[in-house]
Amino acid sequence: MHGGTNPGRPIIHGRYSVKHRESLHNKMQEFLDDPAPANLMGELAVQRAFLQDFLEKLYGDDKIDVKTTNHVFDMTEAISRLVERITRMLNQTAVTQMEITFLQATITNLIVKYIDDPDKRIAFVAELRSAFGADRQSNRPASITTSSTQPVE
């Protein structure tokens, strides 16, 4: 008889095999456990490695046909699209220059408002700059007013 309640012997290969399902489940679980699932740098590295490998295999081949050339262009285009996608994703969460300027002005106003002692203001600014690496990232020092006429550099 065909079908029925007895499915027959277990499938040992192919799409519906238990071994394949377990392997697929384990792979899926690895991806689900990924702490940064939106990080596409691994995929970018794979694409670039495949392109480099492909180009190295072509090296010295005097006869490169149109199909091969188109394949290289397609691979390059796919890499470019992925780079653009990664850049868009990073830019969506990046702090803008306007937000940084606003934060700087807010911190400056709060320091002047709540810290009366000019020496404490200077110490605060120095520690804040050190914590954010301001000396390494910019040649332009930040200035905080310690009194109504004297900025701290």
Secondary structure, DSSP 8 states (H G I E B T S, - for coil): --SSS---S---SSTT-HHHHHHHHHHHHHHHT-S-TT--HHHHHHHHHHHHHHHHHHTT-S---HHHHHHHHHHHHHHHHHHHHHHHHHHHHS--HHHHHHHHHHHHHHHHHH---HHHHHHHHHHHHHHHTHHHH-SS---EESSSS-EE-
